[in-house]
């Protein structure tokens, strides 16, 4: 991770803007702008809920990639747990491959999720230990994945061995216990530059091994954030992008689908590492869902107004792609004003972990004092939940379609 990227991650950590409760007004089709009428009409014909839409995709595909929204957002993971604990998922899939989490933690996570008889104290301590070494990044402070693993462990504690849910983390390995500035520099110049391909390789290796380890369940849900979930069509000037989704689509032709979770995009004047978000399609999509009653629905992009819109989720180079070019479909999960951005893992900031993080920052070359790092890690012990940043601006964009 470069210093710019690292400072950006720290900026995300401290970015908790005070936002009022900016709920959208009650809306109906009579008061809405005519530009969103086609979207509303389409939504009113959709009868499949978001969970069922994804489950149905597994009837015709062996792998479904879900495009996670902002890593820090909580309600998407509440939806994800409803999906993976559904009897249809448990019976026919049961395996989740995640961008979040280092491959080095796969055995520890599997043991945590499948060991019977853990006491509440043992459960919490084992999960905290996993989380302290979850990532090649200095620390991973997002609450949602912590809670997600805990929910799966509780589910598995009463499930039969053939019904347990398995989580396979796919991100890169970096051994912090042996880290030096030199090994970190080599990691940045080597594996990190091939991150997407290496994540895809790990997914494929695990997926192809399911026939041996779990013969009845040979399908997989893959959770990737943002561009990592794009398919094999997306690229620039004839060059395909180095995205995990691309490599999975290419390796398993006709067997992979990818689904966008309703989300915010990034501003054109931003980049992959700058905190600056926007509503998609200038707010038309959110406005249409508001008029339709914010239905938690899932649908394919092909052949409808949503799918035909320009692909503004990734605005960093000019292109002619539409949403149906890049994604199989979409699920609407939670209106924007109900997003919950969450940091903090109560109990994580032990004295030993504070010292470890201080050492890690020195390895990365970041210019932070031990006191600054110590306070940062202590702050991780406090659960902090906020509305999405810049919510008033986003709501203003949506309101203009709701006359």
Secondary structure, 3 states (H helix, E strand, C coil): CCHHHHHHHHHHHHCCCCCCCCCCCCCCCCCECHHHHHHHHHHHHCCCEHHHHHHHHCCCCCEEEEEECCCCECHHHHHHHHHHCCHHHHHHCCEEEEEEEEHHHHHHHHHHHHCCCCCHHHHHHHHHHHHHCCCCCCCCCEHHHHHHHHHHHHHHHCCCHHHCCEEEEEECCCCHHHCCHHHHHHHHHCHHHHHHHHHHHHHHHHHHCHHHHCCCCCCEEEEEEHHHHCCCCCEECCEECCCHHHHHHHHCCCCEEEEEECCCEECCCCCCCCCCEECHHHHHHHHHHHHCCCCCEEEECCCCHHHHCECCCCCCCCCCCEHHHHCCEEECCCCHHHCCEEECCCCCCCHHHHHHHHHHHHHHCCCCCHHHHHHHHHHCCCCEEECCCCHHHHHHHHHCCEC
